[in-house]
Amino acid sequence: MEELVGPNGQKWANMDPEERMLAAATAFTHICAGQGEGDVRREVQCSQYDPYSKASVTPGKRPAFPMQLQYPHIESHTASETVSEASQRLRKPVMKRKVLRRKPGGEVLVTDESIISESESGGETDLDLWDLKQRLMNLQFQEDRESPVDTSQKVNLPHEYQGISQEQLICYLQREGMGSPAYEQDLIVASRPKSFILPRLDQLSRNRGKIDRVARYFEYKRDWDSMRLPGEDHRKELRWGIREHMLSRAEPQSKPQHVYVPNNYLVPTEKKRSALRWGVRCDLANDGSLNIEEDDEDDVVDLATNSLLNKLIRQSLVESSHRVEVLQKDPSSPLYSVKTFEELRLKEELLKGIYAMGFNRPSKIQEMALPMMLAHPPQNLIAQSQSGTGKTAAFVLAMLSRVNALELFPQCLCLAPTYELALQTGRVVERMGKFCVDVEVMYAIRGNRIPRGTEVTKQIIIGTPGTVLDWCFKRKLIDLTKIRVFVLDEADVMIDTQGFSDQSIRIQRALPSECQMLLFSATFEDSVWQFAERIIPDPNVIKLRKEELTLNNIRQYYVLCEDRKDKYQALCNIYGGITIGQAIIFCQTRRNAKWLTVEMMQDGHQVSLLSGELTVEQRASIIQRFRDGKEKVLITTNVCARGIDVKQVTIVVNFDLPVNQAEEPDYETYLHRIGRTGRFGKKGLAFNMIEVDKLPLLMKIQDHFSTEPPSTPSLDPAQEPSDAPVNVTITVTATP
Ligand SMILES: Nc1ncnc2c1ncn2[C@@H]1O[C@H](COP(=O)(O)OP(=O)(O)OP(=O)(O)O)[C@@H](O)[C@H]1O
């Protein structure tokens, strides 16, 4: 070990920081020169710095200061040639070059500036040197600053370099030309933590091709590192993992299995159906109950039979209703008729369909409207009749009578306000037209997507206004000029509600002048009626008097309650107190409907909820389940107020009274709601749950329909009060 001395031989302790730095740098140069590290570029640069003397340090001798240009105040000393010469011997000259220079004093100097190749013998020492330099560079990025003493200890400097700061060493390395700026930067980049901020490539690439292999390696490595995307390593591992997994998998992948499941369901013939019908009737006659679920002999057949029986039970109940026949002979009843269906000159296949549905005689509206609708030339009609008196059947018969089965394009168009109603009307067309060969129906409703350009060959289109408009004008699936019969079901709402009105009237205006227009509803406000008469050319009119609007087969009650909870309690009391076939409970808002559903479910009732926010599939499934009697109670909003025809519904509950935006009673909706019970002459009950402050609303409804004063209530719909007036409507009951 030798002591490190300054350029003028002064002791380390006596040197100022700058002199120390120079001493260290000189010592470092000594190492470089002495170990024969061979970098052609550095050698060249070295000669550029001082063309007159080559910097080299010999152990034991004072290190020469090589950078006169930067430090002119320090005199240059003669460098020892010993090591330099020895190292030169280990190098091969690549290009010989002698340079002639004239000094300021006029003296001429000849210097050998040949370019020499890398030494092949200095590999090991190069590595040591490389390691030392790299560690020096790395230290620059350590977060905590260390004292010069610490640094020198860390890099294991010989004791003569102890105390020299890292910055000083690096600074010297850069000036001395131990590496070009690019080279140094390579080292820095290589040793930096990975970053996605790209280093300055312009600087790096400037010397590309000239730099040595190690530097180039680091440059490429840096490029590679910087080009990676976040998560690349992880993804790479994942890919390899999958590849390995695939390679190591012994068994081949199993192919999907195709299992054939035979369809055991046989569509029952008419003979079978009548046999079943008789069976059901006998069962009902014997003990009045029919336990379908107990019969579990054959599961597959059971499901089909079950569903069929459900339908037949309902059908048989309608068929066995003698009350309807009695009413149809009563001139004051809306079901009264003098004529038979045969007298209405209906086609034979239609008559077959009607009888298959269990209709014996037409209702009043059917008897009156059908001759007008079937007349030649066709006549327009605006018709009003109470809920559940057979309006749908009437216009369906008109459409089926006018359609030409041989022409395969839409000829009849029917608009309904809701998806459910459109679906229900379509089913009536299907059932009634069962014997009309080649007559088909198509549903223009949300969810039924028909590709643009498809040729629609079905003759009857039933839909909601929005979708029909889309099919007619946007998709051009329906040619409105070929439509012969146009029906607006629930015409008042179709004309009066803003969205529907725009759409329906746009469609109606595009129809040909010879197209027959039929408007049906149970309710028509005067203003709507006038508007309807304006838009329909020369219409026939069937209109009810105000006092005929309500049906005396539906008895109406109200229950005074404190609040929502109290209403719910009253509902439970009614529910538990009387025999209910099926019930529909109307709420004014979706929120209330949801709340009530949850309450009832928590109390163990089997209820279903139908509101507008559900998807069409959900709505269709809920209504079908309710029709099939799977749920006894349907909680809903005004979405089901109109047209829905479920014969078993014996009770309608208005959990909230229907009001319009001005918080005034919505008379039409009230009438349509209660009309969900008491279908075609059956008896029904309607209950109104009223908070005390809402009583004036109820009184307004009572006045509007000019109802009789309240009478003694009877909660059993089967029990007809003998002294009941014809139009008993609202009866006051005490809070249960
Ligand atoms: N002539 C008839 N004989 C027996 N039942 C009938 C007859 N006409 C219709 N019905 C039945 O009466 C029920 C009510 O008929 P429909 O739905 O056509 O009435 P609506 O007047 O359209 O009712 P809403 O005003 O609620 O729309 C249906 O179940 C239907 O099958």
The ligand as a Tripos MOL2 file, in Angstrom:
@<TRIPOS>MOLECULE
LIG
   31    33     1     0     0
SMALL
NO_CHARGES

@<TRIPOS>ATOM
      1 N1       -119.6960  -13.8230  -26.6430 N.pl3     1 LIG1
      2 C1       -118.9980  -14.2240  -25.6210 C.ar      1 LIG1
      3 N2       -119.4100  -15.2620  -24.8860 N.ar      1 LIG1
      4 C2       -118.7100  -15.6930  -23.8300 C.ar      1 LIG1
      5 N3       -117.5650  -15.1410  -23.4140 N.ar      1 LIG1
      6 C3       -117.1160  -14.0980  -24.1200 C.ar      1 LIG1
      7 C4       -117.7980  -13.5830  -25.2430 C.ar      1 LIG1
      8 N4       -117.0850  -12.5460  -25.7220 N.ar      1 LIG1
      9 C5       -116.0140  -12.4150  -24.9300 C.ar      1 LIG1
     10 N5       -116.0150  -13.3330  -23.9790 N.ar      1 LIG1
     11 C6       -115.0140  -13.5180  -22.9240 C.3       1 LIG1
     12 O1       -115.1770  -12.4410  -22.0230 O.3       1 LIG1
     13 C7       -113.9280  -12.0440  -21.5130 C.3       1 LIG1
     14 C8       -113.7660  -10.5510  -21.7380 C.3       1 LIG1
     15 O2       -113.7480  -10.3010  -23.1240 O.3       1 LIG1
     16 P1       -112.8630   -9.1920  -23.7710 P.3       1 LIG1
     17 O3       -111.4950   -9.2930  -23.2570 O.co2     1 LIG1
     18 O4       -113.0450   -9.2750  -25.2310 O.co2     1 LIG1
     19 O5       -113.5300   -7.9210  -23.1670 O.3       1 LIG1
     20 P2       -113.1600   -6.4000  -23.3650 P.3       1 LIG1
     21 O6       -114.3980   -5.6450  -23.4650 O.co2     1 LIG1
     22 O7       -112.2040   -6.2860  -24.4710 O.co2     1 LIG1
     23 O8       -112.4380   -6.0850  -21.9900 O.3       1 LIG1
     24 P3       -111.5740   -4.8160  -21.6180 P.3       1 LIG1
     25 O9       -112.4540   -3.6330  -21.6030 O.co2     1 LIG1
     26 O10      -111.0620   -5.1380  -20.2880 O.co2     1 LIG1
     27 O11      -110.5470   -4.7430  -22.6600 O.co2     1 LIG1
     28 C9       -112.8960  -12.8310  -22.2390 C.3       1 LIG1
     29 O12      -112.4190  -13.8320  -21.3900 O.3       1 LIG1
     30 C10      -113.6210  -13.4380  -23.4180 C.3       1 LIG1
     31 O13      -113.1000  -14.7040  -23.7260 O.3       1 LIG1
@<TRIPOS>BOND
     1     1     2 1
     2     2     3 ar
     3     2     7 ar
     4     3     4 ar
     5     4     5 ar
     6     5     6 ar
     7     6     7 ar
     8     6    10 ar
     9     7     8 ar
    10     8     9 ar
    11     9    10 ar
    12    10    11 1
    13    11    12 1
    14    11    30 1
    15    12    13 1
    16    13    14 1
    17    13    28 1
    18    14    15 1
    19    15    16 1
    20    16    17 2
    21    16    18 1
    22    16    19 1
    23    19    20 1
    24    20    21 2
    25    20    22 1
    26    20    23 1
    27    23    24 1
    28    24    25 2
    29    24    26 1
    30    24    27 1
    31    28    29 1
    32    28    30 1
    33    30    31 1
@<TRIPOS>SUBSTRUCTURE
     1 LIG1         1 GROUP 0 **** ****
